[in-house]
């Protein structure tokens, strides 16, 4: 019985980790697309570059601290 509980805890831990990875990937892709739109369509290339780099660093720090 203890093995089943340990397996369940390990499964839930990996499930939560995978969910965080998927959420990070989705947010990063949205950030990338928004930066590309600002740079290409909006002609705000410097702002798009700063937003892309700053947003990526912000996402990495947020997921490292919250995880």
URGIZI-V243948 format. One line per field, one symbol per residue. phi: phi as a letter, one per 40 degrees, with the letter a starting at -180 (. if undefined). psi: psi as a letter, one per 20 degrees, with the letter a starting at -180 (. if undefined). burial: 1 if it has 16 or more other ideal C-beta (glycine too) atoms within 10 Angstrom, else 0. A space follows every 10 residues. Layout:
BEGIN
phi=???
psi=???
burial=???
END
This chain:
BEGIN
phi=.ccccccccc cccccccccc cccccccccc cccccccccc ccfbcccccc cccccccccc ccccccc
psi=hhhghghggh ghghghgggh gggggghhgg gghhghgggg gikmhggggh ggghhggggg gghhgi.
burial=0000000000 0000000000 0000000100 1000100110 0000000100 1100100010 0000000
END
